[in-house]
Amino acid sequence: MTTILITGGNKGLGYESARRLAGNGHRVILGVRDTARGAEAAEQLGVEWTAIDVASDKSVAAAAEDVTARFGALDVLINNAGISGPITAMKNFDGPAVLTVLDTNTVGIVRTIHAFLPLLQRSPAPVVVNVSSGLGSFDVRADASRVEHGVPSLGYSASKAAVNMLTTIYAQFLPDIRINAVDPGYTATDFNGKTGTQTVTEGTDAIVAMASIDAHGPTGTFSDRHGAVRW
């Protein structure tokens, strides 16, 4: 049985990914910051859960200890937890606001990968899926025909561009782990006030696909439900 941890797993893309992957026969662990909501979501889905705040070194370390003690292994890590930060006029941004987004969305992935690396390395086919965004693609943002082009997401876009880069570097220097970035697309979730044009199931297609690859699958790639995304 493949064991999968999904950070930010109690709602939205994380919840739907957990539902689909558990339905495919995997053992799923929801990584949750709000333990009450996490326990409720896990009960609804019939899966496990662990407390984790990816912006806290102490919390991430404790989660790794918990998963190690309870399950003893981890095959797939889905780094889904994230925050949007301000989406506003440029004059309204400041350093602390952007730093908070980077700390959660980018450094949070670094914390989590390194904390769970010993467990992943026990797996015969370890996989990491980093949930990125088209808002972090230089090429996509430069395309005036794309919805991402007009979104003033300074901190969020910077954080996801950084996620894409660290994905390629991890894939290069951890060749025994399949490590890929995915763009869920503009999906209707609480994250965007349900304004997205895709269903949450469509938004998790790329996540579920990359979480389901084996040791011969791709690594160092960026894709959405339609295929490769331009960096």
Residue frames relative to the residue before (quaternion, step in Angstrom):
aa qw qx qy qz dx dy dz
M 1.0000 0.0000 0.0000 0.0000 0.00 0.00 0.00
T 0.3611 -0.7333 0.5399 0.2010 3.57 -0.84 0.99
T 0.2167 -0.7750 0.5842 0.1053 3.58 -0.87 1.01
I 0.0757 -0.8189 0.5674 -0.0415 3.55 -0.71 1.19
L 0.1411 -0.7624 0.6271 0.0754 3.57 -0.95 0.94
I 0.0882 -0.7881 0.6090 0.0142 3.56 -0.88 1.03
T 0.2441 -0.7625 0.5766 0.1626 3.61 -0.53 1.08
G 0.7773 0.2250 -0.2158 0.5465 3.56 -1.08 0.70
G 0.3274 0.8381 -0.3897 0.1959 3.53 1.14 0.70
N 0.6052 0.6262 -0.3587 0.3361 3.59 1.16 -0.17
K 0.8003 0.1186 -0.1046 0.5783 3.62 1.21 -0.04
G 0.8072 0.3411 -0.2039 0.4365 3.53 -1.37 0.03
L 0.8468 -0.1038 0.1045 0.5111 3.53 -1.01 -0.90
G 0.6384 0.5368 -0.3311 0.4412 3.58 1.00 -0.76
Y 0.6618 0.5106 -0.2931 0.4641 3.56 0.93 -0.93
E 0.6932 0.4676 -0.2858 0.4682 3.57 0.86 -0.95
S 0.6093 0.5306 -0.3538 0.4713 3.60 1.05 -0.67
A 0.6488 0.5161 -0.3134 0.4631 3.57 0.97 -0.87
R 0.6427 0.5288 -0.3260 0.4483 3.58 0.93 -0.87
R 0.7009 0.4740 -0.2724 0.4580 3.56 0.85 -0.97
L 0.6940 0.4775 -0.2863 0.4565 3.57 0.87 -0.92
A 0.6253 0.5084 -0.3385 0.4857 3.59 1.04 -0.69
G 0.6415 0.5315 -0.3128 0.4563 3.57 1.06 -0.76
N 0.6703 0.4745 -0.2851 0.4942 3.56 1.23 -0.48
G 0.6529 -0.5757 0.2917 0.3965 3.56 1.28 0.26
H 0.5169 0.6397 -0.4220 0.3815 3.59 1.24 0.18
R 0.4138 -0.6405 0.5689 0.3078 3.56 -1.24 0.41
V 0.1056 -0.8255 0.5544 -0.0069 3.55 -0.54 1.23
I 0.1338 -0.7547 0.6395 0.0597 3.51 -1.10 0.88
L 0.2747 -0.7424 0.5881 0.1660 3.58 -0.74 1.03
G 0.2044 -0.7352 0.6327 0.1323 3.55 -0.92 0.94
V 0.0264 0.8455 -0.5254 0.0920 3.58 -0.42 1.21
R 0.3927 -0.6977 0.5478 0.2427 3.54 -1.14 0.67
D 0.7207 0.3402 -0.1994 0.5702 3.58 1.04 -0.85
T 0.3066 -0.8108 0.4655 0.1785 3.58 -0.18 1.26
A 0.6206 0.5406 -0.3577 0.4413 3.62 1.03 -0.67
R 0.6873 0.4545 -0.2774 0.4941 3.57 0.89 -0.93
G 0.6323 0.5477 -0.3307 0.4368 3.55 1.05 -0.73
A 0.6538 0.5058 -0.3079 0.4710 3.55 0.95 -0.89
E 0.6490 0.5186 -0.3119 0.4610 3.57 1.01 -0.83
A 0.6625 0.5005 -0.3021 0.4684 3.58 0.94 -0.90
A 0.6533 0.5168 -0.3174 0.4532 3.58 0.94 -0.86
E 0.6429 0.5135 -0.3216 0.4686 3.57 1.02 -0.78
Q 0.6394 0.5312 -0.3237 0.4519 3.58 0.98 -0.82
L 0.7512 0.4065 -0.2034 0.4787 3.55 0.96 -0.91
G 0.3855 -0.7215 0.4857 0.3082 3.57 1.19 -0.45
V 0.5318 0.6037 -0.4066 0.4329 3.56 1.10 0.81
E 0.5777 -0.5716 0.4541 0.3652 3.56 -1.34 -0.06
W 0.1124 -0.7867 0.5964 0.1133 3.58 -1.26 0.09
T 0.0614 -0.7589 0.6453 0.0620 3.52 -1.34 0.39
A 0.4831 -0.6650 0.4888 0.2924 3.56 -1.12 0.67
I 0.1950 0.7700 -0.5921 0.1359 3.57 -0.91 0.93
D 0.0920 -0.7369 0.6687 0.0369 3.51 -1.02 0.96
V 0.3238 -0.8058 0.4600 0.1852 3.58 -0.21 1.25
A 0.6237 0.5273 -0.3467 0.4612 3.60 1.25 -0.18
S 0.6917 0.4326 -0.2625 0.5154 3.60 1.30 0.07
D 0.4336 -0.6967 0.5105 0.2569 3.58 -0.68 1.09
K 0.6620 0.5244 -0.3024 0.4420 3.58 0.92 -0.94
S 0.6769 0.4933 -0.2936 0.4607 3.57 0.91 -0.90
V 0.6566 0.5058 -0.3163 0.4616 3.60 0.92 -0.86
A 0.6478 0.5125 -0.3164 0.4665 3.59 0.97 -0.84
A 0.6540 0.5112 -0.3105 0.4632 3.58 0.99 -0.83
A 0.6350 0.5244 -0.3284 0.4625 3.58 1.03 -0.76
A 0.6411 0.5181 -0.3243 0.4641 3.58 0.98 -0.81
E 0.6415 0.5122 -0.3184 0.4741 3.57 1.01 -0.79
D 0.6524 0.5253 -0.3083 0.4510 3.57 0.99 -0.87
V 0.6807 0.4766 -0.2925 0.4733 3.58 0.85 -0.94
T 0.6258 0.5353 -0.3329 0.4592 3.59 1.02 -0.76
A 0.6971 0.4839 -0.2757 0.4515 3.56 0.86 -0.98
R 0.7524 0.4258 -0.2185 0.4526 3.58 0.91 -0.90
F 0.8189 0.2424 -0.0934 0.5118 3.56 0.99 -0.81
G 0.3373 -0.8067 0.4402 0.2040 3.58 1.18 -0.46
A 0.7963 0.1203 -0.0668 0.5891 3.58 1.25 -0.12
L 0.0548 -0.7606 0.6438 0.0629 3.52 -1.34 0.33
D 0.2203 -0.8048 0.5427 0.0966 3.55 -0.75 1.07
V 0.8066 0.1059 -0.0163 0.5812 3.57 1.02 -0.83
L 0.1025 -0.7584 0.6423 0.0430 3.54 -0.98 0.96
I 0.0923 -0.7784 0.6202 0.0307 3.56 -0.74 1.10
N 0.1934 -0.7919 0.5744 0.0741 3.56 -0.44 1.27
N 0.0731 0.8431 -0.5179 0.1250 3.54 0.14 1.37
A 0.5602 0.6354 -0.3960 0.3545 3.61 1.09 -0.60
G 0.2524 0.7690 -0.5599 0.1772 3.56 -0.97 0.83
I 0.2586 -0.7330 0.6055 0.1712 3.52 -1.34 0.26
S 0.4927 -0.6753 0.4609 0.2982 3.57 -1.15 0.56
G 0.2353 -0.7489 0.5714 0.2393 3.56 0.96 -0.83
P 0.7388 -0.4009 0.2751 0.4665 3.61 -1.22 -0.12
I 0.0826 -0.7152 0.6902 0.0727 3.54 -1.15 0.75
T 0.3234 0.7665 -0.4426 0.3346 3.53 0.21 1.31
A 0.7076 -0.4171 0.3386 0.4590 3.55 -1.31 -0.01
M 0.6346 -0.5789 0.3580 0.3661 3.57 -1.06 0.77
K 0.6307 0.5654 -0.3423 0.4067 3.60 0.99 -0.75
N 0.6746 0.5229 -0.2875 0.4345 3.57 1.20 -0.47
F 0.5694 0.5966 -0.3903 0.4092 3.60 1.23 -0.16
D 0.0057 0.7648 -0.6427 -0.0452 3.52 -1.28 0.42
G 0.7334 -0.4554 0.2859 0.4159 3.55 -1.29 0.28
P 0.6857 0.4929 -0.3152 0.4330 3.62 0.73 -0.93
A 0.6378 0.5331 -0.3370 0.4420 3.59 0.98 -0.79
V 0.6813 0.4666 -0.2876 0.4852 3.58 0.92 -0.88
L 0.6363 0.5441 -0.3302 0.4360 3.58 0.97 -0.81
T 0.6241 0.5431 -0.3374 0.4491 3.59 1.01 -0.76
V 0.6612 0.4962 -0.3057 0.4724 3.58 0.96 -0.86
L 0.6568 0.5052 -0.3098 0.4662 3.59 0.92 -0.86
D 0.6456 0.5358 -0.3235 0.4376 3.59 0.97 -0.85
T 0.7079 0.4373 -0.2608 0.4895 3.58 0.98 -0.80
N 0.7781 0.4129 -0.2079 0.4254 3.56 0.61 -1.15
T 0.7777 0.3226 -0.1654 0.5135 3.57 1.01 -0.77
V 0.7217 0.4049 -0.2502 0.5026 3.57 0.66 -1.07
G 0.5728 0.5928 -0.3714 0.4273 3.58 1.15 -0.58
I 0.6405 0.5058 -0.3221 0.4798 3.58 1.04 -0.71
V 0.6293 0.5229 -0.3346 0.4675 3.58 1.00 -0.79
R 0.6350 0.5271 -0.3298 0.4585 3.59 0.90 -0.91
T 0.7239 0.4727 -0.2600 0.4301 3.53 0.76 -1.08
I 0.6360 0.5203 -0.3405 0.4570 3.59 0.90 -0.82
H 0.7152 0.4603 -0.2793 0.4457 3.58 0.77 -0.96
A 0.6358 0.5261 -0.3383 0.4523 3.59 1.04 -0.67
F 0.7673 0.3577 -0.1848 0.4992 3.58 1.00 -0.82
L 0.3897 0.7538 -0.4623 0.2573 3.59 1.25 -0.03
P 0.6509 0.5064 -0.3534 0.4415 3.67 0.83 -0.76
L 0.6528 0.4990 -0.3138 0.4758 3.59 1.03 -0.74
L 0.6486 0.5193 -0.3197 0.4555 3.57 0.91 -0.87
Q 0.6805 0.5080 -0.2936 0.4390 3.56 0.97 -0.83
R 0.5721 0.5538 -0.3863 0.4655 3.59 1.28 -0.07
S 0.6089 0.5821 -0.3471 0.4122 3.58 1.20 -0.48
P 0.4870 -0.6618 0.4751 0.3148 3.62 -1.05 0.63
A 0.7990 0.1101 -0.0577 0.5884 3.60 1.20 -0.40
P 0.0001 0.8536 -0.5207 0.0156 3.60 0.55 1.15
V 0.1002 -0.7916 0.6027 -0.0029 3.53 -1.09 0.87
V 0.0744 -0.7535 0.6509 0.0548 3.55 -1.14 0.76
V 0.0920 -0.7703 0.6298 0.0382 3.56 -0.94 0.96
N 0.1381 -0.7870 0.5988 0.0548 3.57 -0.67 1.12
V 0.2787 -0.7698 0.5505 0.1633 3.57 -0.55 1.15
S 0.0727 -0.8051 0.5879 -0.0310 3.52 -0.43 1.31
S 0.3394 -0.7240 0.5559 0.2271 3.59 -1.09 -0.68
G 0.5586 -0.5678 0.4822 0.3649 3.53 -1.23 0.46
L 0.5703 0.5913 -0.3730 0.4313 3.58 1.21 -0.41
G 0.6866 0.4449 -0.2813 0.5015 3.57 1.28 -0.24
S 0.5536 0.5961 -0.3904 0.4310 3.57 1.30 0.17
F 0.4373 -0.6893 0.5108 0.2696 3.59 -0.76 1.00
D 0.6784 0.5056 -0.2910 0.4465 3.57 0.93 -0.92
V 0.6725 0.4945 -0.3008 0.4612 3.58 0.88 -0.91
R 0.6760 0.4928 -0.3046 0.4554 3.59 0.88 -0.89
A 0.6600 0.5091 -0.3109 0.4567 3.60 1.12 -0.53
D 0.6096 0.5578 -0.3374 0.4511 3.58 1.29 -0.26
A 0.3374 -0.7915 0.4788 0.1749 3.59 -0.30 1.28
S 0.6201 0.5475 -0.3521 0.4379 3.59 1.20 -0.28
R 0.6313 0.5369 -0.3250 0.4556 3.58 1.27 -0.26
V 0.5679 -0.6106 0.4339 0.3411 3.56 -1.09 0.75
E 0.6065 0.5875 -0.3513 0.4045 3.59 1.09 -0.66
H 0.5501 0.6602 -0.3787 0.3437 3.57 1.14 -0.66
G 0.7923 0.3581 -0.1696 0.4640 3.58 0.91 -0.85
V 0.5258 0.6437 -0.4109 0.3747 3.60 1.23 0.21
P 0.2881 -0.7869 0.5210 0.1622 3.65 -0.58 1.11
S 0.2078 0.8169 -0.4956 0.2095 3.55 0.72 1.17
L 0.0997 -0.8637 0.4899 0.0637 3.57 0.69 1.09
G 0.7498 0.3910 -0.2281 0.4826 3.59 0.60 -1.09
Y 0.6648 0.5162 -0.3093 0.4426 3.56 0.90 -0.92
S 0.6755 0.4861 -0.3035 0.4640 3.60 0.85 -0.91
A 0.6384 0.5160 -0.3301 0.4660 3.58 0.98 -0.80
S 0.6570 0.5203 -0.3140 0.4462 3.58 0.96 -0.85
K 0.7067 0.4543 -0.2734 0.4685 3.58 0.94 -0.83
A 0.5775 0.5412 -0.3783 0.4800 3.60 1.14 -0.51
A 0.6503 0.5063 -0.3053 0.4770 3.56 1.04 -0.79
V 0.6067 0.5452 -0.3467 0.4631 3.58 1.06 -0.72
N 0.6421 0.5246 -0.3257 0.4544 3.58 0.96 -0.82
M 0.6730 0.4898 -0.3026 0.4643 3.57 0.92 -0.86
L 0.6832 0.4676 -0.3179 0.4620 3.60 0.81 -0.86
T 0.5674 0.5806 -0.3868 0.4374 3.60 1.15 -0.51
T 0.6876 0.4774 -0.2926 0.4623 3.59 0.86 -0.92
I 0.6634 0.5027 -0.3136 0.4569 3.58 1.01 -0.75
Y 0.6352 0.5056 -0.3307 0.4811 3.59 0.96 -0.82
A 0.6516 0.5199 -0.3250 0.4466 3.59 0.92 -0.87
Q 0.6551 0.5190 -0.3116 0.4522 3.58 1.02 -0.77
F 0.8088 0.3259 -0.1421 0.4684 3.56 0.80 -1.02
L 0.6946 0.3000 -0.2692 0.5959 3.58 1.32 0.10
P 0.0398 -0.8774 0.4777 0.0214 3.59 0.66 1.11
D 0.6365 0.5359 -0.3422 0.4365 3.61 1.17 -0.32
I 0.6734 0.4126 -0.2858 0.5427 3.57 1.33 0.00
R 0.3461 -0.7051 0.5756 0.2275 3.58 -0.97 0.84
I 0.0273 0.8198 -0.5640 0.0952 3.59 -0.43 1.24
N 0.0986 0.8155 -0.5543 0.1341 3.57 -0.49 1.21
A 0.3339 -0.7052 0.5897 0.2084 3.54 -1.29 0.51
V 0.1020 -0.7920 0.5996 0.0532 3.57 -1.10 0.70
D 0.2704 -0.7183 0.6207 0.1603 3.51 -1.28 0.63
P 0.3256 -0.7670 0.5129 0.2066 3.63 -0.43 1.12
G 0.4263 -0.6778 0.4870 0.3489 3.59 1.10 -0.63
Y 0.6690 -0.5082 0.3708 0.3959 3.55 -1.34 0.11
T 0.0495 0.8479 -0.5102 0.1352 3.50 0.17 1.43
A 0.4786 -0.6827 0.4794 0.2740 3.56 -1.01 0.83
T 0.2606 0.7315 -0.5866 0.2300 3.57 -0.31 1.33
D 0.6991 -0.4304 0.3492 0.4518 3.57 -1.32 0.03
F 0.5450 0.6549 -0.3776 0.3625 3.56 1.20 -0.63
N 0.7988 0.1913 -0.0969 0.5621 3.59 1.07 -0.74
G 0.5894 -0.6095 0.3622 0.3873 3.55 1.17 0.54
K 0.5904 -0.6126 0.3338 0.4058 3.57 1.19 0.70
T 0.4285 0.7235 -0.4501 0.3007 3.60 1.15 0.51
G 0.4856 0.6974 -0.4251 0.3115 3.60 1.21 -0.25
T 0.4738 -0.7016 0.4736 0.2428 3.53 -1.20 0.62
Q 0.6630 0.4606 -0.3081 0.5034 3.59 1.24 -0.16
T 0.4989 -0.5983 0.5221 0.3471 3.55 -1.26 0.40
V 0.6247 -0.5446 0.3909 0.4004 3.56 -1.21 0.39
T 0.6015 0.5445 -0.3624 0.4587 3.59 1.14 -0.51
E 0.6421 0.4966 -0.3203 0.4884 3.58 0.96 -0.82
G 0.6628 0.5318 -0.3024 0.4318 3.57 1.00 -0.81
T 0.7143 0.4240 -0.2599 0.4923 3.57 1.17 -0.44
D 0.3783 0.7504 -0.4793 0.2532 3.61 1.22 -0.01
A 0.7089 0.4511 -0.2748 0.4674 3.59 0.81 -0.97
I 0.6132 0.5497 -0.3473 0.4486 3.58 1.05 -0.74
V 0.6910 0.4748 -0.2769 0.4695 3.56 0.80 -1.04
A 0.6395 0.5318 -0.3338 0.4437 3.60 0.94 -0.82
M 0.7288 0.4266 -0.2566 0.4702 3.59 0.79 -0.94
A 0.6179 0.5294 -0.3477 0.4659 3.58 1.16 -0.47
S 0.7088 0.4808 -0.2404 0.4568 3.57 1.22 -0.46
I 0.4664 0.6828 -0.4532 0.3330 3.61 1.22 0.10
D 0.3774 -0.7109 0.5405 0.2450 3.55 -1.25 0.34
A 0.7869 -0.3475 0.2306 0.4549 3.56 -1.29 -0.19
H 0.6886 0.4542 -0.2788 0.4918 3.58 1.23 -0.33
G 0.4557 0.7087 -0.4314 0.3225 3.57 1.28 0.10
P 0.6880 -0.4857 0.3414 0.4174 3.57 -1.30 0.13
T 0.0595 -0.7712 0.6290 0.0778 3.54 -1.27 0.27
G 0.7901 0.2855 -0.2293 0.4916 3.56 -1.13 0.68
T 0.5303 0.6386 -0.4015 0.3870 3.59 1.13 0.56
F 0.2350 -0.7220 0.6327 0.1525 3.54 -1.39 0.28
S 0.1346 0.8194 -0.5380 0.1447 3.59 -0.50 1.15
D 0.2008 -0.7219 0.6371 0.1809 3.52 -1.37 0.24
R 0.7673 -0.3821 0.2318 0.4599 3.60 -1.22 -0.14
H 0.6852 0.4756 -0.2802 0.4751 3.57 1.26 -0.33
G 0.7232 -0.3712 0.2604 0.5209 3.59 1.22 -0.31
A 0.8124 -0.2506 0.1860 0.4926 3.55 -1.20 -0.54
V 0.2331 -0.7317 0.6250 0.1403 3.54 -1.16 0.79
R 0.4670 -0.6753 0.4940 0.2862 3.57 -0.97 0.86
W 0.5023 -0.6748 0.4533 0.2948 3.56 -0.92 0.93
